[in-house]
Amino acid sequence: MLAKMNPAVWIAVSVVVLVALVSGALYFVLADQINPQTTATPLASTTNTSSLSERIQTIATPSPSTSPSVTVTDPAPKFTKVSETTIDGGNLWLFPVDDGGTKLALSTEQGNRIQMGRLDLTNPNQKVAWKTVASTTDTGGEGIADHWHIYAHDAHWISFSVTGANRSFLLKLDKDFNRLSLSNVVNKDIVSTAELTALGIQTGETGNPMAGQARSVTTNDMFLVAEPNGVAVSHMVPGVGAKIYRFDINGQATGTALLGGPDYNFNNGSSAEKTESGFTVFATETLNMVQQGAIKLIKANQNWQPLSVTTLLDEARINLAMSTGVRLPSGYWILTARAVSGAYPRGEMPPPAKPGQGLSDDSGAIVRYVFDANNNLIDRTVIQKTKSNRPHTILVGNQLITTWDSEGHVTLRIDEVN
């Protein structure tokens, strides 16, 4: 019967059969991509010598650049140490800040005052000409303890606390370090029991020495971060998280927010970065150096409402704190932290202090961690072995600038990132 078929009909039937076969092959391949049972591997060759089904599979399999479970990045960064220099004139908190000038802006603390100066990265051994920008004159005579420094909205911003850790200020300066404004941030502020209840804190819980009490805002070891229309200062609320004080670009207060609660509690010694959708907080679990403590990532929206929390770093019997992060164009990112080893495991309390025994030194090693874009740990390098604290890291071109203080002096290290 087929032999007697009209040639035109024969061609038409053949085309219909071929289309049906190809359509069937596409259906099963694409169905497997939507509801995969196994992972399809792209073929090494897509030349015309391969079969039709092989070519269909190669086209239908998502490439790594479009697959939602795969992030394509450059090779992991490598670091070449250029220099490590003791910067004269400071003894605590050395902040490196890039304001677009030919020299790096620095701020440090020395003798109850905050100083600023500039450093030529091509000659880091040069003497810095320091200028005092804040002193006890601004605090009513009380000493200055702890500060944070950023550059945003064409100005330098410095938040700082008094030694009593119950008052703080926000300073705005131009690129020549001339004062533009000085604002009060905290003056013995508290978080009420009603605010705690709204966060989910059980203010009446038994056995809690702070039950039923409002919580004082603690102003030491704060962080400062740029906002789209200003800046925000974060101060710790013990057992809760932080109270965020927000200011416009003129240094005028615009409101506050609370970030914390049972699932989002964190301590001072944290930092934050502004993102497209809000903020990421590099959150210290505890600043108590004798207790094991993790670094968590808390993501918040632009109103500082928490969205998610994940544990980024948690090392056995190590207290991690004072972390700052910087992202590389390749998708990798770097975190530096102070790490104190020999801490008691989580849940195990250290013995009580002996009568007359003061606080222990909370310094430790300075550690550089490298993560990929999916927050997988790629590398861990100790860059300072002991007796150091308060690291800060920024990226200037292809140079990674890391600073810290130790035993009464401050250090600046330069690494080239390749």
Disulfide bonds with the S-S distance in Angstrom:
none
